[in-house]
Amino acid sequence: MTQVFTQQAHFIRETAKGLEYISNEDMLFSSREIFLTSQVDGDSSTELIKKLMVLEKLDQEKEITFYINSPGGDVVSGLAVYDYIQMMKAPVRTVCIGTAASMGAILFLAGNKREMLPHTRLMIHDPAYGSGDMMAGKKPDELQQYVDKLRQTQDIIVQIIAEKTGKSAEEICEKTKVDSYFNAAEAIEYGLATGVCGKTNTELPEF
């Protein structure tokens, strides 16, 4: 079998049946590799869940690699992906390939194994509503509902980070008061990541 890469987003594979054009994304998907390289929203989360569903139906034991380079986004959409990964039988390995921030960092935490490229970073912080305009003209009771929902969401995020890192909720709350960035070594030390791509587990610090 001969493979020829083109300048387009696909390559040509020569098979017994002739030439076959395969997109880069399809080739990676066939290798059980999926990507999030945009904001987390309803569309991106739905696509991720569909891909995870297909890969698990194909094989419930073989590992899926989920690459993340995302600024974060919608909390509800992101938690849907997180919850689905937690329910899966197939193991999921998450890999940070740029910056996994906010909800992108929470999705990174969904992995059984959580690895980072050497010069990537994670960022965790408290959830926040994105625009002050949505508060304009609201009555006090409505504003209180927003605050209550925000606190509920914060509790969920803190619980997830605490569970994955083994740290207390109080420690996490203190860390997420501000935007807290971690390089690969710092993420491993804090418990957010489990390794650096290309390095063996023997090189990781002991906890």
JODA-V149219 format. One record per pair of residues at least 4 apart in sequence whose ideal C-beta (glycine too) atoms are under 7 Angstrom apart, sorted by the first residue. I is the first residue (numbers start at 1). J is the second residue. Records with the same first field share a line. If there is no record, write none. Layout:
I=J + J
This chain:
1=13 + 14 + 15
2=14
3=11 + 13
4=11 + 12
5=11
6=10 + 11 + 12
9=23 + 24
10=21 + 22 + 23 + 24
11=22
12=19 + 21
13=20 + 22
14=19
15=20
22=26 + 27
23=27
24=28
25=29
26=30
27=31
28=33
29=33 + 34 + 51
32=55 + 62 + 63 + 64 + 65
33=65 + 67
34=48 + 51 + 64 + 66
35=67
36=44 + 48 + 68 + 70 + 107
37=69 + 70
38=44 + 70
39=44 + 70 + 71 + 72 + 73
40=44 + 45 + 70 + 72 + 73 + 74 + 77 + 78 + 103 + 104
41=45 + 73 + 74 + 77
42=46 + 74 + 77
43=47
44=48
45=49 + 77 + 78 + 80 + 81
46=50
47=51
48=52 + 81
49=53 + 80 + 81 + 84
50=54
51=55
52=56 + 64 + 84 + 85 + 88
53=57
54=58
55=64 + 90
56=60 + 88 + 89 + 90
59=90
60=89 + 90
61=90
62=90
63=91 + 93
64=90 + 92
65=93 + 95
66=92 + 93 + 94 + 111
67=95 + 97
68=94 + 95 + 96 + 97 + 100 + 104 + 107 + 108
69=97 + 98 + 99 + 100
70=100 + 101 + 104
71=101 + 102 + 104
72=101 + 102 + 103 + 104
73=77 + 78 + 103
74=78
75=79 + 103 + 127 + 153
76=80
78=82 + 103 + 106 + 107
79=83 + 156
80=84
81=85 + 107
82=86 + 106 + 107 + 110
83=87
84=88
85=92 + 110
86=110
88=92
91=112
92=110 + 111 + 112
93=111 + 112 + 113 + 115
94=108 + 110 + 111 + 114
95=115 + 197
96=100 + 108 + 116 + 117 + 120 + 122
97=117 + 120
98=120
99=120 + 121 + 123
100=104 + 105 + 108 + 122
101=105 + 123
102=123 + 125
103=107
104=108
105=109 + 122 + 123 + 124
106=157 + 160
108=114 + 122
109=114 + 160 + 161 + 164 + 192
113=194 + 195
114=193 + 194
115=193 + 194 + 195 + 196 + 197
116=120 + 184 + 187 + 193 + 196 + 197
117=197
118=184 + 196
120=184
121=181 + 182 + 183
122=182 + 187 + 192
123=179 + 180 + 181
124=161 + 175 + 176 + 180
125=176 + 178 + 179 + 180
126=154 + 176 + 177
127=150 + 153 + 154 + 157
129=134 + 146 + 150
135=143 + 146
138=142 + 143
140=144
141=145
142=146
143=147
144=148
145=149
146=150
147=151
148=152
149=153
150=154
151=155
152=156
153=157
154=158
155=159
156=160
157=161
158=162 + 169 + 172 + 173 + 176
159=163
160=164
161=165 + 172
162=167 + 168 + 169 + 172
164=191
165=190 + 191 + 192
166=191
167=171 + 172 + 191
169=173
170=174
171=175
172=176
175=180
176=180
182=186 + 187 + 190 + 192
183=187
184=188 + 193 + 196
185=189
186=190
187=192 + 193
188=193 + 195 + 204 + 205
189=205
191=207
195=199 + 201 + 204
199=203
